[in-house]
Amino acid sequence: MELFDIDDTRRMSREEAAATLRTLADAMAKNNSVEFYRAGRRITVRIPDEVDLKVEVEVGDEGDNELEVELTW
């Protein structure tokens, strides 16, 4: 099977980032799937009833901070 990989980094406001996360969460809760569009292709990712959720926080000395949320199944 061909690997479909999206690594999309964009600069946006905190409010825009929160809205993007809400949209993703709403799609997961309502449809049990999320859809991604890239290069004219639509990919639907089905999400099972149970997932593993990992939250990682890194706080750097020079203001380089990171909050990573990862779902696996």
Secondary structure, 3 states (H helix, E strand, C coil): CCCCCCCCCCCCCHHHHHHHHHHHHHHHHHHCEEEEEECCEEEEEECCCCCEEEEEEEECCCCCEEEEEEEEC
